[in-house]
Amino acid sequence: MVERVCGQGLDMSETIEWYYTLNGTRIGPIDAHTMRSQRAAGAITDDTFCWRQGFGADWRPYRNTELFAAPESQPASIPLQGARLNDLYAWLFVISPVAFYLLSLAVGGATSGNSGINTGLSIGVYAGLRAADKAEILKSGRTPAQVPGFGWVLLSPGYLWRRATLLGESRNKFWIMIAVFIATVAVAVGTNGDFLDALHGGNGQLSCRAGQADALRIFNTIDAVKKAGIEGASIADVTETTSTPEKRSCHAVITAKDAKQYPVDFQITKSGSDTMIAIQAKL
C-alpha cells in the first residue's frame, strides 16, 4: 500500500513505531495508522514534533515526516513523559528589575553616562537567562518552537508573556514582573532615586543619584576640606532641586569619618559626551 503523508509519497511500513509531543509530554509508541488518525482528528498538527526510528536525535515537524523508516534503536534523548519544567530562569526574569536596581545602588555612579555599555550589559544578562531557560524548556520535552525568539529579550516582560503563550501556561509570571517593576519604581522614587537611570546604570541621562559617588570623591579633593582635616565617608539624603536636560542641581549630606555631617550642593552638567560635576560644601 502506498500513502502520501507529509512528503513525497514514499512506501510506508505500518509497523514502524512513532512518537510525538503534546504539551511537553511524549506520546507513543503508536503505529502509522494511528498517527494519521490523530492528525485527522486534530490532535496532531502540521507543526507537531514527531520522532520515529531512523531520525536519530532529531524531532521533526509532522509536515516534514514521511512515515517510513528502517528498524533502529530507541529514540535518542526522548523526553520523559510528564517531565517537569524548571522555571528557575523564568523567575530570575521576574525579579530582574529589583536586581538591576540594587546593583545600581551598589556601584553608585561608576557607570553613569556609559549608555552603550550598560544597555549591552542588560541585553547580555537577559540573553543569558533566555539561553538557560531554553535549555530547561527543551530538557523538559518541549520543542524548539515553544522557546521565545531572541528578540523577546529586548522586552523582558514580553518574553514572559510569549513564553506562557507558547507553553500553554498561565501568565502569572508576566503580571508578577509588572508588579515587581512598579513596586521597584515606587521604592526608588520614595528614596529620591531616579529609577530609570538606576535601572539601566545611567543610559546617558543626568541623575543626582548616579552622580553622588563622584560628588563624594570631589568633596574630598577640595582644599578647604583637606585643610580642615575632614574626610567624607558617605553621602546620603540626595535630592534633586532643579532639573533641565543639560543640568541637574542636587543637594545631599556628606558624613565624615568622625560622624560629623556637612550639607553640600552639587551640579551635574552635560556637554556633548562629557559630564562635569561642581560642588559647594558648607563646612
C-alpha positions, 0 to 999 in steps of 0.5 A, spaced: 500 500 500 502 506 498 500 513 502 502 520 501 503 523 508 507 529 509 512 528 503 513 525 497 509 519 497 514 514 499 512 506 501 510 506 508 511 500 513 505 500 518 509 497 523 514 502 524 513 505 531 512 513 532 512 518 537 510 525 538 509 531 543 503 534 546 504 539 551 511 537 553 509 530 554 511 524 549 506 520 546 507 513 543 509 508 541 503 508 536 503 505 529 502 509 522 495 508 522 494 511 528 498 517 527 494 519 521 488 518 525 490 523 530 492 528 525 485 527 522 482 528 528 486 534 530 490 532 535 496 532 531 498 538 527 502 540 521 507 543 526 507 537 531 514 534 533 514 527 531 520 522 532 520 515 529 526 510 528 531 512 523 531 520 525 536 519 530 536 525 535 532 529 531 524 531 532 521 533 526 515 537 524 509 532 522 509 536 515 516 534 514 515 526 516 514 521 511 512 515 515 517 510 513 523 508 516 528 502 517 528 498 524 533 502 529 534 503 536 530 507 541 529 514 540 535 518 542 534 523 548 526 522 548 523 526 553 520 523 559 513 523 559 510 528 564 517 531 565 517 537 569 519 544 567 524 548 571 522 555 571 528 557 575 530 562 569 523 564 568 523 567 575 530 570 575 526 574 569 521 576 574 525 579 579 530 582 574 528 589 575 529 589 583 536 586 581 538 591 576 536 596 581 540 594 587 546 593 583 545 600 581 545 602 588 551 598 589 556 601 584 553 608 585 555 612 579 561 608 576 557 607 570 553 613 569 553 616 562 556 609 559 549 608 555 552 603 550 555 599 555 550 598 560 544 597 555 549 591 552 550 589 559 542 588 560 541 585 553 547 580 555 544 578 562 537 577 559 540 573 553 543 569 558 537 567 562 533 566 555 539 561 553 538 557 560 531 557 560 531 554 553 535 549 555 530 547 561 524 548 556 527 543 551 530 538 557 523 538 559 520 535 552 518 541 549 520 543 542 524 548 539 518 552 537 515 553 544 522 557 546 521 565 545 525 568 539 531 572 541 528 578 540 523 577 546 529 579 550 529 586 548 522 586 552 523 582 558 516 582 560 514 580 553 518 574 553 514 572 559 508 573 556 510 569 549 513 564 553 506 562 557 503 563 550 507 558 547 507 553 553 500 553 554 501 556 561 498 561 565 501 568 565 502 569 572 509 570 571 508 576 566 503 580 571 508 578 577 514 582 573 509 588 572 508 588 579 515 587 581 517 593 576 512 598 579 513 596 586 521 597 584 519 604 581 515 606 587 521 604 592 526 608 588 522 614 587 520 614 595 528 614 596 529 620 591 532 615 586 531 616 579 529 609 577 530 609 570 537 611 570 538 606 576 535 601 572 539 601 566 546 604 570 545 611 567 543 610 559 546 617 558 541 621 562 543 626 568 541 623 575 543 626 582 543 619 584 548 616 579 552 622 580 553 622 588 559 617 588 563 622 584 560 628 588 563 624 594 570 623 591 570 631 589 568 633 596 574 630 598 579 633 593 577 640 595 582 644 599 578 647 604 576 640 606 583 637 606 585 643 610 580 642 615 582 635 616 575 632 614 574 626 610 567 624 607 565 617 608 558 617 605 553 621 602 546 620 603 539 624 603 540 626 595 535 630 592 534 633 586 532 641 586 532 643 579 532 639 573 533 641 565 536 636 560 543 639 560 543 640 568 541 637 574 542 641 581 542 636 587 543 637 594 545 631 599 549 630 606 556 628 606 558 624 613 565 624 615 569 619 618 568 622 625 560 622 624 560 629 623 555 631 617 556 637 612 550 639 607 553 640 600 550 642 593 552 639 587 551 640 579 551 635 574 552 638 567 552 635 560 556 637 554 556 633 548 559 626 551 562 629 557 559 630 564 562 635 569 560 635 576 561 642 581 560 642 588 559 647 594 560 644 601 558 648 607 563 646 612 
